[in-house]
Amino acid sequence: MLQQMNVTSRTYKTRLLRVFAVGLAALGATGCTSRTIVITQDDRINTGVHIGRPAEQRTGDPLEVTVVCVYPEDLERDENEGLKPGVGITCKDWYDNRPVRGGGEGANFRLPPGQIYLRTNTAEVYGIRKGPALNGAIEDGRAQVEITGIKFRPTKLYSRKSVIYVFPKFIGPPPDYEVLPVRAAEFNPPGAYTSKLGVKIGVDEGRDNHGQYIDRTGKRGFGRSRKGK
């Protein structure tokens, strides 16, 4: 009986080591771990563009959402000063200064396209397109939408200088139709949260920016913060 238990134990350990090795191999193949942005949206969103209409006619416009991954080495560039965690970057800051293909005007920030993920109705983007823009729970037929496959290097997950931002492109009323300066959702460091990062997008008439907002949901949990880089 004892011999049989030893054999069973060795077999279990062998299988466990194999599973662990496969996991490491998969991680090594990409060099990154995946995160998911879970968006909960109100019935109507991006209604600032219709602020001059009666309340019942503020149906909103499609809302582009951009997810941006920032590493410590990105912050060593002067152009990326505004991307540092805790500075209070807004959606307008991002869209006024986001990288564009080929550089040029409006390309103040310097990030590779592989660190930028978008849900947008625009076909050609600087970054990785993850689906169409959001339209609110009524139009989309669901309140919850996920942006999956957000890659982040595991060695940088717990750095105090690592951050994942979520920038909705809230649009203001005519005649300017400018992006509203709503503060972005910030996950710093990303490893302090579960692999599913939650945000809530909606309209609250009691807030600034014509009531448009994004809130970070979910709590900091099991993650730890590492000192230094």
PAVO-105737 format. One record per residue (C-alpha): residue in three letters; x, y negated, z; residue number from 1. Coordinates in nm, 3 decimals. Each point is the difference from the previous one (the first is absolute). Layout:
N
NODE   r       u       v       w   k
NODE ALA       X       Y       Z NUM
...
# end
This chain:
229
NODE   r       u       v       w   k
NODE MET   0.000   0.000   0.000   1
NODE LEU   0.278  -0.243   0.093   2
NODE GLN   0.184   0.075  -0.323   3
NODE GLN  -0.317  -0.066  -0.198   4
NODE MET  -0.048  -0.336   0.177   5
NODE ASN   0.359  -0.098  -0.084   6
NODE VAL  -0.053   0.087  -0.366   7
NODE THR  -0.324  -0.202  -0.007   8
NODE SER   0.175  -0.295   0.163   9
NODE ARG   0.286   0.010  -0.250  10
NODE THR  -0.248   0.022  -0.290  11
NODE TYR  -0.193  -0.301   0.130  12
NODE LYS   0.319  -0.203   0.041  13
NODE THR   0.114   0.094  -0.350  14
NODE ARG  -0.331  -0.112  -0.150  15
NODE LEU   0.010  -0.323   0.199  16
NODE LEU   0.350  -0.077  -0.122  17
NODE ARG  -0.108   0.066  -0.358  18
NODE VAL  -0.293  -0.241   0.032  19
NODE PHE   0.232  -0.261   0.153  20
NODE ALA   0.254   0.048  -0.280  21
NODE VAL  -0.269  -0.038  -0.267  22
NODE GLY  -0.118  -0.321   0.167  23
NODE LEU   0.353  -0.141   0.007  24
NODE ALA   0.053   0.096  -0.363  25
NODE ALA  -0.320  -0.176  -0.104  26
NODE LEU   0.100  -0.310   0.194  27
NODE GLY   0.346   0.008  -0.149  28
NODE ALA  -0.140   0.026  -0.350  29
NODE THR  -0.175  -0.335   0.032  30
NODE GLY   0.207  -0.160   0.276  31
NODE CYS  -0.324  -0.149   0.131  32
NODE THR  -0.297   0.077   0.216  33
NODE SER  -0.355  -0.095  -0.096  34
NODE ARG  -0.240  -0.241   0.165  35
NODE THR  -0.366  -0.065  -0.078  36
NODE ILE  -0.182  -0.331   0.032  37
NODE VAL  -0.359   0.061   0.114  38
NODE ILE  -0.216  -0.301  -0.088  39
NODE THR  -0.343  -0.049   0.155  40
NODE GLN  -0.191  -0.263  -0.195  41
NODE ASP  -0.315  -0.199   0.074  42
NODE ASP  -0.305   0.024  -0.226  43
NODE ARG   0.116  -0.318  -0.175  44
NODE ILE   0.358  -0.121  -0.021  45
NODE ASN   0.198  -0.280  -0.163  46
NODE THR  -0.301  -0.232   0.026  47
NODE GLY   0.201  -0.321   0.044  48
NODE VAL  -0.018  -0.056  -0.374  49
NODE HIS  -0.380  -0.029   0.033  50
NODE ILE  -0.005  -0.226   0.305  51
NODE GLY  -0.215  -0.260  -0.180  52
NODE ARG  -0.282   0.249  -0.056  53
NODE PRO  -0.282   0.091   0.237  54
NODE ALA   0.110   0.273   0.242  55
NODE GLU  -0.204   0.273  -0.171  56
NODE GLN   0.173  -0.075  -0.331  57
NODE ARG   0.355   0.027   0.132  58
NODE THR   0.062   0.340  -0.146  59
NODE GLY   0.377  -0.045  -0.027  60
NODE ASP   0.255   0.071  -0.271  61
NODE PRO   0.221   0.306  -0.045  62
NODE LEU   0.280  -0.008   0.258  63
NODE GLU   0.357   0.090  -0.093  64
NODE VAL   0.200   0.152   0.287  65
NODE THR   0.380   0.029   0.008  66
NODE VAL   0.203   0.217   0.238  67
NODE VAL   0.365  -0.103   0.041  68
NODE CYS   0.279   0.202   0.165  69
NODE VAL   0.292  -0.203   0.135  70
NODE TYR   0.330   0.147   0.125  71
NODE PRO   0.270  -0.164   0.217  72
NODE GLU   0.233  -0.038  -0.298  73
NODE ASP  -0.271  -0.191  -0.192  74
NODE LEU   0.002  -0.263   0.274  75
NODE GLU   0.369  -0.068  -0.052  76
NODE ARG  -0.090  -0.195  -0.314  77
NODE ASP  -0.079  -0.367   0.049  78
NODE GLU  -0.292   0.026  -0.244  79
NODE ASN  -0.174   0.243   0.235  80
NODE GLU   0.011  -0.219   0.311  81
NODE GLY  -0.378  -0.028  -0.003  82
NODE LEU  -0.041   0.378   0.014  83
NODE LYS   0.155   0.039   0.345  84
NODE PRO  -0.229   0.165   0.256  85
NODE GLY  -0.179  -0.241   0.230  86
NODE VAL   0.031  -0.315  -0.214  87
NODE GLY  -0.374   0.001  -0.069  88
NODE ILE   0.009   0.048  -0.377  89
NODE THR  -0.335  -0.059  -0.170  90
NODE CYS  -0.158   0.145  -0.309  91
NODE LYS   0.052  -0.332  -0.176  92
NODE ASP   0.372   0.010   0.087  93
NODE TRP   0.030   0.339  -0.164  94
NODE TYR  -0.195  -0.079  -0.316  95
NODE ASP   0.176  -0.334  -0.046  96
NODE ASN   0.342   0.162   0.030  97
NODE ARG  -0.038   0.365  -0.097  98
NODE PRO   0.252   0.160  -0.233  99
NODE VAL  -0.096   0.010  -0.366 100
NODE ARG   0.138   0.204  -0.283 101
NODE GLY   0.293  -0.178  -0.159 102
NODE GLY   0.030  -0.253   0.283 103
NODE GLY  -0.082  -0.362  -0.070 104
NODE GLU  -0.243  -0.234   0.169 105
NODE GLY  -0.181   0.146   0.299 106
NODE ALA   0.269   0.262   0.055 107
NODE ASN   0.143  -0.130   0.326 108
NODE PHE  -0.011   0.333   0.182 109
NODE ARG   0.241   0.269  -0.118 110
NODE LEU  -0.125   0.357   0.038 111
NODE PRO   0.013   0.301  -0.233 112
NODE PRO  -0.335   0.101  -0.155 113
NODE GLY   0.012   0.339   0.174 114
NODE GLN  -0.067  -0.173   0.334 115
NODE ILE  -0.321  -0.169  -0.118 116
NODE TYR  -0.338   0.177  -0.035 117
NODE LEU  -0.317  -0.155  -0.136 118
NODE ARG  -0.370   0.061  -0.036 119
NODE THR  -0.083  -0.237  -0.282 120
NODE ASN  -0.197  -0.032  -0.322 121
NODE THR   0.313  -0.123  -0.176 122
NODE ALA   0.152   0.268  -0.220 123
NODE GLU   0.359  -0.124  -0.011 124
NODE VAL   0.147  -0.071   0.342 125
NODE TYR   0.336  -0.042   0.171 126
NODE GLY  -0.025   0.297   0.231 127
NODE ILE  -0.196   0.324   0.013 128
NODE ARG  -0.370  -0.019  -0.085 129
NODE LYS  -0.209   0.214   0.234 130
NODE GLY  -0.346  -0.061  -0.138 131
NODE PRO  -0.254  -0.276  -0.065 132
NODE ALA  -0.077  -0.301   0.216 133
NODE LEU  -0.245   0.028   0.288 134
NODE ASN  -0.356  -0.127  -0.036 135
NODE GLY  -0.153   0.044   0.345 136
NODE ALA  -0.179   0.301   0.144 137
NODE ILE  -0.326  -0.065  -0.186 138
NODE GLU   0.158  -0.022  -0.345 139
NODE ASP   0.257   0.276   0.060 140
NODE GLY  -0.250   0.231   0.167 141
NODE ARG   0.227   0.055   0.300 142
NODE ALA   0.140  -0.203   0.283 143
NODE GLN   0.333   0.181   0.026 144
NODE VAL   0.267  -0.001  -0.270 145
NODE GLU   0.350   0.147   0.022 146
NODE ILE   0.324  -0.102  -0.167 147
NODE THR   0.210   0.315   0.015 148
NODE GLY   0.362   0.083  -0.077 149
NODE ILE   0.162  -0.306   0.156 150
NODE LYS   0.364   0.110   0.009 151
NODE PHE   0.227  -0.108   0.284 152
NODE ARG   0.349   0.119   0.086 153
NODE PRO  -0.017   0.200   0.324 154
NODE THR   0.333  -0.134   0.127 155
NODE LYS  -0.149  -0.352   0.001 156
NODE LEU  -0.345   0.075   0.143 157
NODE TYR   0.087  -0.115   0.352 158
NODE SER   0.220  -0.297  -0.077 159
NODE ARG  -0.117  -0.329   0.147 160
NODE LYS   0.084  -0.154  -0.339 161
NODE SER  -0.220   0.240  -0.198 162
NODE VAL  -0.357  -0.097  -0.082 163
NODE ILE  -0.296   0.095  -0.216 164
NODE TYR  -0.229  -0.288  -0.100 165
NODE VAL  -0.352   0.009  -0.144 166
NODE PHE  -0.094  -0.307  -0.206 167
NODE PRO  -0.358  -0.039  -0.131 168
NODE LYS  -0.035  -0.261  -0.273 169
NODE PHE  -0.282  -0.205   0.151 170
NODE ILE  -0.106  -0.273  -0.241 171
NODE GLY  -0.136  -0.339   0.104 172
NODE PRO  -0.281  -0.201  -0.159 173
NODE PRO   0.013  -0.207  -0.318 174
NODE PRO   0.143  -0.206  -0.148 175
NODE ASP   0.339   0.126   0.118 176
NODE TYR  -0.071   0.369   0.061 177
NODE GLU   0.318   0.019   0.208 178
NODE VAL   0.109   0.301   0.202 179
NODE LEU  -0.103  -0.063   0.361 180
NODE PRO   0.267  -0.014   0.274 181
NODE VAL  -0.136   0.297   0.196 182
NODE ARG   0.266   0.160   0.218 183
NODE ALA   0.107   0.340  -0.130 184
NODE ALA  -0.036   0.327   0.190 185
NODE GLU   0.344   0.095   0.132 186
NODE PHE   0.129   0.339   0.115 187
NODE ASN   0.334  -0.047   0.176 188
NODE PRO   0.167   0.236   0.033 189
NODE PRO  -0.200   0.241  -0.217 190
NODE GLY   0.109   0.298   0.209 191
NODE ALA  -0.180  -0.139   0.306 192
NODE TYR  -0.330   0.094  -0.165 193
NODE THR  -0.149   0.323  -0.127 194
NODE SER   0.052   0.088  -0.366 195
NODE LYS  -0.343  -0.149  -0.076 196
NODE LEU   0.014  -0.377   0.041 197
NODE GLY  -0.343  -0.154   0.046 198
NODE VAL  -0.125  -0.345  -0.103 199
NODE LYS  -0.343  -0.163  -0.004 200
NODE ILE  -0.092  -0.244  -0.278 201
NODE GLY  -0.311  -0.210   0.024 202
NODE VAL  -0.181  -0.328   0.051 203
NODE ASP  -0.054  -0.177   0.333 204
NODE GLU  -0.152  -0.344  -0.038 205
NODE GLY   0.154  -0.105   0.331 206
NODE ARG   0.353   0.027  -0.134 207
NODE ASP   0.216  -0.230  -0.209 208
NODE ASN   0.050   0.048  -0.374 209
NODE HIS  -0.373   0.015  -0.072 210
NODE GLY  -0.031   0.301   0.229 211
NODE GLN   0.233   0.228  -0.197 212
NODE TYR   0.220   0.225   0.214 213
NODE ILE   0.211   0.310   0.027 214
NODE ASP   0.058   0.157   0.343 215
NODE ARG   0.239   0.277   0.092 216
NODE THR  -0.187   0.292   0.156 217
NODE GLY   0.134   0.304   0.176 218
NODE LYS   0.233  -0.018   0.293 219
NODE ARG   0.372   0.024   0.041 220
NODE GLY   0.044   0.348   0.128 221
NODE PHE   0.269   0.259   0.025 222
NODE GLY   0.262  -0.196  -0.196 223
NODE ARG   0.315  -0.137   0.152 224
NODE SER   0.199  -0.310  -0.081 225
NODE ARG   0.370   0.039  -0.066 226
NODE LYS   0.245  -0.274   0.077 227
NODE GLY   0.213  -0.161  -0.264 228
NODE LYS  -0.045   0.070  -0.369 229
# end
